[in-house]
Amino acid sequence: MGDLLLRGIDDSLKKQLQANANMHGRSLSDEAIALLRQSLGRQQDGSKSAGQRLRAVLGAEKLSEEEIEAINAFRNAPDRDPPHFE
């Protein structure tokens, strides 16, 4: 594993990072690594469409004919009347 040295970090940023680390029960280094992984993961996911991200979560799940019919019935159902308040 490699090492990374960060210089010139504001004291307030370091305090905030330490507070987050304490809250999550991690060391300062482990918290920084977790935040870097989280941030880089978001950037990579940002290049994918919403459908692609959803497919990655759901996998190759296919809806049954009954589920598709229920979705279509819901989509085509008339809107209900809004409630009346007196």
MMTF fields as JSON, N, C-alpha, C and O atoms, coordinates in Angstrom:
{
  "mmtfVersion": "1.0.0",
  "mmtfProducer": "UNKNOWN",
  "numBonds": 343,
  "numAtoms": 344,
  "numGroups": 86,
  "numChains": 1,
  "numModels": 1,
  "chainsPerModel": [1],
  "groupsPerChain": [86],
  "chainIdList": ["A"],
  "bondAtomList": [4, 2, 8, 6, 12, 10, 16, 14, 20, 18, 24, 22, 28, 26, 32, 30, 36, 34, 40, 38, 44, 42, 48, 46, 52, 50, 56, 54, 60, 58, 64, 62, 68, 66, 72, 70, 76, 74, 80, 78, 84, 82, 88, 86, 92, 90, 96, 94, 100, 98, 104, 102, 108, 106, 112, 110, 116, 114, 120, 118, 124, 122, 128, 126, 132, 130, 136, 134, 140, 138, 144, 142, 148, 146, 152, 150, 156, 154, 160, 158, 164, 162, 168, 166, 172, 170, 176, 174, 180, 178, 184, 182, 188, 186, 192, 190, 196, 194, 200, 198, 204, 202, 208, 206, 212, 210, 216, 214, 220, 218, 224, 222, 228, 226, 232, 230, 236, 234, 240, 238, 244, 242, 248, 246, 252, 250, 256, 254, 260, 258, 264, 262, 268, 266, 272, 270, 276, 274, 280, 278, 284, 282, 288, 286, 292, 290, 296, 294, 300, 298, 304, 302, 308, 306, 312, 310, 316, 314, 320, 318, 324, 322, 328, 326, 332, 330, 336, 334, 340, 338],
  "bondOrderList": [1, 1, 1, 1, 1, 1, 1, 1, 1, 1, 1, 1, 1, 1, 1, 1, 1, 1, 1, 1, 1, 1, 1, 1, 1, 1, 1, 1, 1, 1, 1, 1, 1, 1, 1, 1, 1, 1, 1, 1, 1, 1, 1, 1, 1, 1, 1, 1, 1, 1, 1, 1, 1, 1, 1, 1, 1, 1, 1, 1, 1, 1, 1, 1, 1, 1, 1, 1, 1, 1, 1, 1, 1, 1, 1, 1, 1, 1, 1, 1, 1, 1, 1, 1, 1],
  "groupList": [{"groupName": "MET", "atomNameList": ["N", "CA", "C", "O"], "elementList": ["N", "C", "C", "O"], "formalChargeList": [0, 0, 0, 0], "bondAtomList": [1, 0, 2, 1, 3, 2], "bondOrderList": [1, 1, 2], "singleLetterCode": "M", "chemCompType": "L-PEPTIDE LINKING"}, {"groupName": "GLY", "atomNameList": ["N", "CA", "C", "O"], "elementList": ["N", "C", "C", "O"], "formalChargeList": [0, 0, 0, 0], "bondAtomList": [1, 0, 2, 1, 3, 2], "bondOrderList": [1, 1, 2], "singleLetterCode": "G", "chemCompType": "PEPTIDE LINKING"}, {"groupName": "ASP", "atomNameList": ["N", "CA", "C", "O"], "elementList": ["N", "C", "C", "O"], "formalChargeList": [0, 0, 0, 0], "bondAtomList": [1, 0, 2, 1, 3, 2], "bondOrderList": [1, 1, 2], "singleLetterCode": "D", "chemCompType": "L-PEPTIDE LINKING"}, {"groupName": "LEU", "atomNameList": ["N", "CA", "C", "O"], "elementList": ["N", "C", "C", "O"], "formalChargeList": [0, 0, 0, 0], "bondAtomList": [1, 0, 2, 1, 3, 2], "bondOrderList": [1, 1, 2], "singleLetterCode": "L", "chemCompType": "L-PEPTIDE LINKING"}, {"groupName": "ARG", "atomNameList": ["N", "CA", "C", "O"], "elementList": ["N", "C", "C", "O"], "formalChargeList": [0, 0, 0, 0], "bondAtomList": [1, 0, 2, 1, 3, 2], "bondOrderList": [1, 1, 2], "singleLetterCode": "R", "chemCompType": "L-PEPTIDE LINKING"}, {"groupName": "ILE", "atomNameList": ["N", "CA", "C", "O"], "elementList": ["N", "C", "C", "O"], "formalChargeList": [0, 0, 0, 0], "bondAtomList": [1, 0, 2, 1, 3, 2], "bondOrderList": [1, 1, 2], "singleLetterCode": "I", "chemCompType": "L-PEPTIDE LINKING"}, {"groupName": "SER", "atomNameList": ["N", "CA", "C", "O"], "elementList": ["N", "C", "C", "O"], "formalChargeList": [0, 0, 0, 0], "bondAtomList": [1, 0, 2, 1, 3, 2], "bondOrderList": [1, 1, 2], "singleLetterCode": "S", "chemCompType": "L-PEPTIDE LINKING"}, {"groupName": "LYS", "atomNameList": ["N", "CA", "C", "O"], "elementList": ["N", "C", "C", "O"], "formalChargeList": [0, 0, 0, 0], "bondAtomList": [1, 0, 2, 1, 3, 2], "bondOrderList": [1, 1, 2], "singleLetterCode": "K", "chemCompType": "L-PEPTIDE LINKING"}, {"groupName": "GLN", "atomNameList": ["N", "CA", "C", "O"], "elementList": ["N", "C", "C", "O"], "formalChargeList": [0, 0, 0, 0], "bondAtomList": [1, 0, 2, 1, 3, 2], "bondOrderList": [1, 1, 2], "singleLetterCode": "Q", "chemCompType": "L-PEPTIDE LINKING"}, {"groupName": "ALA", "atomNameList": ["N", "CA", "C", "O"], "elementList": ["N", "C", "C", "O"], "formalChargeList": [0, 0, 0, 0], "bondAtomList": [1, 0, 2, 1, 3, 2], "bondOrderList": [1, 1, 2], "singleLetterCode": "A", "chemCompType": "L-PEPTIDE LINKING"}, {"groupName": "ASN", "atomNameList": ["N", "CA", "C", "O"], "elementList": ["N", "C", "C", "O"], "formalChargeList": [0, 0, 0, 0], "bondAtomList": [1, 0, 2, 1, 3, 2], "bondOrderList": [1, 1, 2], "singleLetterCode": "N", "chemCompType": "L-PEPTIDE LINKING"}, {"groupName": "HIS", "atomNameList": ["N", "CA", "C", "O"], "elementList": ["N", "C", "C", "O"], "formalChargeList": [0, 0, 0, 0], "bondAtomList": [1, 0, 2, 1, 3, 2], "bondOrderList": [1, 1, 2], "singleLetterCode": "H", "chemCompType": "L-PEPTIDE LINKING"}, {"groupName": "GLU", "atomNameList": ["N", "CA", "C", "O"], "elementList": ["N", "C", "C", "O"], "formalChargeList": [0, 0, 0, 0], "bondAtomList": [1, 0, 2, 1, 3, 2], "bondOrderList": [1, 1, 2], "singleLetterCode": "E", "chemCompType": "L-PEPTIDE LINKING"}, {"groupName": "VAL", "atomNameList": ["N", "CA", "C", "O"], "elementList": ["N", "C", "C", "O"], "formalChargeList": [0, 0, 0, 0], "bondAtomList": [1, 0, 2, 1, 3, 2], "bondOrderList": [1, 1, 2], "singleLetterCode": "V", "chemCompType": "L-PEPTIDE LINKING"}, {"groupName": "PHE", "atomNameList": ["N", "CA", "C", "O"], "elementList": ["N", "C", "C", "O"], "formalChargeList": [0, 0, 0, 0], "bondAtomList": [1, 0, 2, 1, 3, 2], "bondOrderList": [1, 1, 2], "singleLetterCode": "F", "chemCompType": "L-PEPTIDE LINKING"}, {"groupName": "PRO", "atomNameList": ["N", "CA", "C", "O"], "elementList": ["N", "C", "C", "O"], "formalChargeList": [0, 0, 0, 0], "bondAtomList": [1, 0, 2, 1, 3, 2], "bondOrderList": [1, 1, 2], "singleLetterCode": "P", "chemCompType": "L-PEPTIDE LINKING"}],
  "groupTypeList": [0, 1, 2, 3, 3, 3, 4, 1, 5, 2, 2, 6, 3, 7, 7, 8, 3, 8, 9, 10, 9, 10, 0, 11, 1, 4, 6, 3, 6, 2, 12, 9, 5, 9, 3, 3, 4, 8, 6, 3, 1, 4, 8, 8, 2, 1, 6, 7, 6, 9, 1, 8, 4, 3, 4, 9, 13, 3, 1, 9, 12, 7, 3, 6, 12, 12, 12, 5, 12, 9, 5, 10, 9, 14, 4, 10, 9, 15, 2, 4, 2, 15, 15, 11, 14, 12],
  "groupIdList": [1, 2, 3, 4, 5, 6, 7, 8, 9, 10, 11, 12, 13, 14, 15, 16, 17, 18, 19, 20, 21, 22, 23, 24, 25, 26, 27, 28, 29, 30, 31, 32, 33, 34, 35, 36, 37, 38, 39, 40, 41, 42, 43, 44, 45, 46, 47, 48, 49, 50, 51, 52, 53, 54, 55, 56, 57, 58, 59, 60, 61, 62, 63, 64, 65, 66, 67, 68, 69, 70, 71, 72, 73, 74, 75, 76, 77, 78, 79, 80, 81, 82, 83, 84, 85, 86],
  "secStructList": [7, 7, 7, 7, 7, 7, 7, 1, 7, 7, 2, 2, 2, 2, 2, 2, 2, 2, 2, 2, 2, 2, 2, 2, 6, 7, 7, 2, 2, 2, 2, 2, 2, 2, 2, 2, 2, 2, 2, 2, 2, 2, 2, 2, 2, 2, 6, 1, 7, 2, 2, 2, 2, 2, 2, 2, 2, 2, 6, 6, 7, 7, 7, 7, 2, 2, 2, 2, 2, 2, 2, 2, 2, 2, 2, 2, 1, 7, 7, 7, 7, 7, 7, 7, 7, 7],
  "xCoordList": [0.838, 0.0, 0.882, 1.943, 0.438, 1.182, 0.789, -0.19, 1.573, 1.305, 0.996, 1.441, 0.238, -0.106, 0.049, -0.517, 0.811, 1.027, 0.338, 0.612, -0.544, -1.248, -0.689, -0.618, -0.297, 0.253, -0.69, -1.468, -0.605, -1.352, -2.839, -3.627, -3.238, -4.654, -5.028, -4.337, -6.116, -6.604, -6.905, -7.351, -6.652, -6.933, -8.407, -8.749, -9.286, -10.722, -11.105, -11.956, -10.488, -10.772, -10.282, -10.966, -9.106, -8.571, -9.448, -9.678, -9.941, -10.826, -12.131, -12.649, -12.647, -13.889, -13.676, -14.522, -12.552, -12.225, -12.066, -12.529, -11.415, -11.234, -12.572, -12.8, -13.465, -14.792, -15.569, -16.221, -15.499, -16.166, -15.572, -16.296, -14.248, -13.582, -14.045, -14.333, -14.117, -14.583, -16.016, -16.356, -16.853, -18.255, -18.402, -19.287, -17.535, -17.605, -16.715, -16.658, -16.021, -15.161, -13.943, -13.497, -13.406, -12.248, -11.094, -11.265, -9.92, -8.764, -8.886, -9.695, -8.079, -8.072, -7.729, -8.372, -6.735, -6.332, -7.436, -7.719, -8.062, -9.135, -10.322, -10.955, -10.623, -11.725, -11.399, -12.257, -10.162, -9.754, -9.83, -10.283, -9.395, -9.456, -10.905, -11.227, -11.784, -13.2, -13.82, -14.582, -13.5, -14.048, -13.502, -14.234, -12.237, -11.665, -12.339, -12.693, -12.514, -13.183, -14.607, -15.05, -15.315, -16.699, -16.756, -17.599, -15.878, -15.861, -15.507, -16.152, -14.5, -14.095, -15.163, -15.354, -15.856, -16.946, -18.076, -18.67, -18.382, -19.436, -19.053, -19.89, -17.8, -17.356, -17.474, -17.9, -17.105, -17.196, -18.646, -18.981, -19.517, -20.931, -21.594, -22.596, -21.053, -21.645, -21.615, -22.398, -20.721, -20.642, -21.685, -21.891, -22.338, -23.351, -24.734, -24.973, -25.623, -26.995, -27.713, -27.234, -28.844, -29.624, -30.033, -30.016, -30.392, -30.767, -29.616, -29.809, -28.416, -27.243, -26.925, -26.574, -27.048, -26.795, -27.839, -27.511, -29.09, -30.148, -29.921, -30.108, -29.522, -29.246, -28.091, -28.108, -27.089, -25.96, -26.425, -25.881, -27.427, -27.943, -28.851, -28.753, -29.728, -30.719, -30.194, -30.755, -29.129, -28.607, -29.505, -30.093, -29.604, -30.366, -31.798, -32.41, -32.333, -33.702, -34.675, -34.563, -35.61, -36.651, -37.994, -38.243, -38.85, -40.193, -41.062, -40.912, -41.962, -42.907, -43.976, -44.119, -44.718, -45.809, -46.834, -47.365, -47.111, -48.069, -47.578, -48.361, -46.283, -45.728, -45.794, -46.116, -45.491, -45.553, -46.982, -47.217, -47.943, -49.35, -49.796, -50.534, -49.359, -49.729, -49.147, -49.815, -47.921, -47.299, -48.054, -48.343, -48.375, -49.111, -50.499, -50.967, -51.162, -52.489, -52.394, -53.245, -51.383, -51.192, -50.918, -51.464, -50.077, -49.747, -50.965, -51.115, -51.832, -52.98, -54.229, -55.24, -54.178, -55.345, -55.598, -54.656, -56.876, -57.168, -56.725, -56.735, -56.344, -55.95, -57.163, -58.283, -56.927, -58.037, -58.301, -57.426, -59.505, -59.85, -59.066, -58.871, -58.621, -57.91, -58.875, -60.076, -58.378, -59.261, -59.832, -59.195, -61.052, -61.702, -61.624, -61.993, -61.145, -61.046, -62.054, -62.157, -62.779, -63.781, -63.423, -64.156],
  "yCoordList": [-1.178, 0.0, 1.239, 1.264, 2.241, 3.487, 4.438, 4.229, 5.476, 6.53, 7.821, 8.023, 8.685, 9.984, 11.016, 10.87, 12.047, 13.121, 14.368, 14.807, 14.937, 16.158, 17.314, 17.241, 18.367, 19.544, 20.729, 20.763, 21.681, 22.927, 22.803, 23.565, 21.87, 21.703, 22.713, 22.832, 23.434, 24.387, 23.668, 22.521, 24.362, 23.78, 23.424, 22.402, 24.273, 24.008, 22.746, 21.977, 22.531, 21.329, 20.087, 19.064, 20.18, 19.047, 18.737, 17.569, 19.771, 19.561, 18.9, 18.01, 19.347, 18.767, 17.3, 16.453, 17.008, 15.634, 14.769, 13.629, 15.307, 14.563, 14.317, 13.24, 15.315, 15.146, 14.051, 13.222, 14.047, 12.996, 11.631, 10.647, 11.582, 10.319, 9.806, 8.618, 10.686, 10.293, 9.789, 8.798, 10.471, 10.093, 8.702, 7.937, 8.378, 7.088, 6.025, 4.891, 6.388, 5.424, 5.027, 3.881, 5.986, 5.713, 6.621, 7.624, 6.244, 7.125, 8.251, 8.186, 9.269, 10.387, 9.895, 10.295, 9.044, 8.504, 7.661, 7.791, 6.796, 5.95, 6.781, 6.452, 7.854, 8.735, 9.419, 9.519, 9.893, 10.543, 9.564, 9.928, 8.33, 7.311, 7.026, 6.923, 6.896, 6.629, 7.756, 7.502, 9.0, 10.143, 10.207, 10.547, 9.887, 9.852, 8.78, 9.025, 7.599, 6.518, 6.908, 6.684, 7.49, 7.906, 8.953, 8.866, 9.927, 11.0, 10.478, 10.841, 9.639, 9.099, 8.183, 8.139, 7.454, 6.601, 7.406, 6.999, 8.548, 9.417, 9.966, 10.036, 10.355, 10.898, 9.851, 10.161, 8.623, 7.569, 7.267, 7.049, 7.252, 6.991, 8.134, 7.921, 9.346, 10.499, 10.413, 11.084, 9.593, 9.463, 8.489, 8.401, 7.761, 6.799, 7.446, 8.359, 6.963, 7.462, 6.875, 5.924, 7.44, 6.946, 5.496, 4.687, 5.176, 3.798, 2.826, 1.719, 3.238, 2.379, 2.168, 1.06, 3.232, 3.091, 2.184, 1.377, 2.316, 1.471, 0.017, -0.882, -0.219, -1.578, -2.181, -3.374, -1.369, -1.862, -2.311, -3.262, -1.628, -1.991, -3.215, -4.132, -3.224, -4.291, -5.521, -6.608, -5.363, -6.487, -6.779, -5.871, -8.023, -8.429, -8.813, -9.626, -8.246, -8.548, -8.195, -7.147, -9.073, -8.841, -8.797, -9.556, -7.901, -7.821, -8.906, -9.243, -9.443, -10.427, -9.698, -8.479, -10.448, -9.859, -9.202, -8.137, -9.831, -9.265, -7.926, -6.987, -7.834, -6.583, -5.486, -4.338, -5.839, -4.865, -4.389, -3.196, -5.313, -4.936, -4.023, -3.064, -4.309, -3.475, -2.072, -1.088, -1.973, -0.662, 0.108, 1.292, -0.549, 0.117, 0.541, 1.618, -0.285, 0.076, 1.303, 2.189, 1.362, 2.514, 3.768, 4.833, 3.648, 4.802, 5.324, 6.531, 4.411, 4.802, 5.104, 5.526, 4.897, 5.152, 6.653, 7.444, 7.044, 8.476, 8.976, 8.241, 10.222, 10.82, 10.894, 11.136, 10.686, 10.79, 12.263, 13.111, 12.548, 13.921, 14.355, 13.57, 15.591, 16.066, 16.151, 16.328, 16.03, 16.114, 17.518, 18.508, 17.579, 18.875, 19.189, 18.371, 20.368, 20.798, 21.918, 22.849, 21.816, 22.84, 23.626, 24.537],
  "zCoordList": [0.0, 0.0, 0.0, 0.623, -0.691, -0.753, 0.355, 1.071, 0.472, 1.451, 0.713, -0.417, 1.351, 0.794, 1.9, 2.983, 1.621, 2.591, 2.07, 0.953, 2.857, 2.475, 3.286, 4.513, 2.609, 3.285, 3.078, 2.125, 3.974, 3.82, 4.086, 3.526, 4.92, 5.251, 6.331, 7.342, 6.117, 7.118, 8.427, 8.435, 9.528, 10.843, 10.987, 11.582, 10.438, 10.556, 9.78, 10.229, 8.63, 7.847, 8.583, 8.611, 9.172, 9.928, 11.135, 11.447, 11.82, 12.964, 12.529, 13.204, 11.402, 10.89, 10.511, 10.794, 9.875, 9.509, 10.757, 10.788, 11.777, 13.028, 13.711, 14.26, 13.679, 14.276, 13.548, 14.183, 12.221, 11.444, 11.766, 11.914, 11.871, 12.199, 13.557, 13.708, 14.536, 15.871, 15.822, 16.469, 15.054, 14.947, 14.323, 14.707, 13.367, 12.68, 13.32, 12.844, 14.395, 15.071, 14.255, 14.304, 13.502, 12.649, 13.031, 13.724, 12.562, 12.709, 11.688, 10.764, 11.87, 10.928, 9.526, 8.555, 9.414, 8.108, 7.484, 6.293, 8.285, 7.756, 7.287, 6.285, 8.009, 7.599, 6.282, 5.405, 6.135, 4.889, 3.725, 2.64, 3.937, 2.887, 2.509, 1.325, 3.508, 3.237, 2.423, 1.49, 2.768, 2.037, 0.614, -0.315, 0.439, -0.911, -1.759, -2.912, -1.191, -1.936, -2.306, -3.433, -1.355, -1.591, -2.695, -3.588, -2.644, -3.631, -5.011, -5.995, -5.096, -6.39, -6.962, -8.177, -6.106, -6.569, -7.166, -8.165, -6.566, -7.102, -8.459, -9.359, -8.619, -9.901, -10.991, -12.103, -10.691, -11.69, -12.023, -13.188, -11.011, -11.251, -12.004, -12.687, -11.893, -12.55, -14.059, -14.732, -14.609, -16.056, -16.588, -17.799, -15.7, -16.114, -16.049, -15.258, -16.882, -16.846, -15.633, -15.016, -15.307, -14.171, -14.402, -13.475, -15.616, -15.941, -15.753, -15.25, -16.155, -15.982, -14.509, -14.102, -13.7, -12.265, -11.619, -10.749, -12.041, -11.509, -11.904, -11.085, -13.137, -13.598, -12.792, -12.49, -12.442, -11.651, -10.269, -9.708, -9.72, -8.402, -8.497, -7.682, -9.489, -9.603, -10.324, -10.184, -11.089, -11.854, -13.035, -13.623, -13.37, -14.552, -14.192, -14.885, -13.134, -12.719, -13.836, -14.472, -14.056, -15.055, -14.34, -13.403, -14.797, -14.233, -14.851, -16.025, -14.056, -14.576, -15.38, -15.282, -16.167, -16.951, -16.028, -16.344, -14.896, -13.939, -13.406, -13.269, -13.104, -12.596, -13.653, -13.345, -14.89, -15.982, -16.186, -16.38, -16.144, -16.295, -15.153, -15.381, -13.937, -12.79, -12.935, -12.615, -13.41, -13.623, -14.693, -14.518, -15.797, -16.875, -16.422, -16.793, -15.629, -15.119, -14.225, -14.298, -13.396, -12.517, -13.338, -13.047, -14.361, -15.201, -15.954, -16.148, -16.377, -17.194, -16.38, -16.941, -15.081, -14.236, -14.154, -14.12, -14.123, -13.991, -12.62, -11.633, -12.592, -11.318, -10.406, -10.857, -9.134, -8.19, -7.908, -8.086, -7.472, -7.133, -5.904, -4.976, -5.897, -4.709, -3.53, -3.732, -2.32, -1.152, -1.008, -1.367, -0.473, -0.237, 1.252, 2.094, 1.556, 2.946, 3.171, 2.373, 4.246, 4.518, 5.737, 6.121]
}
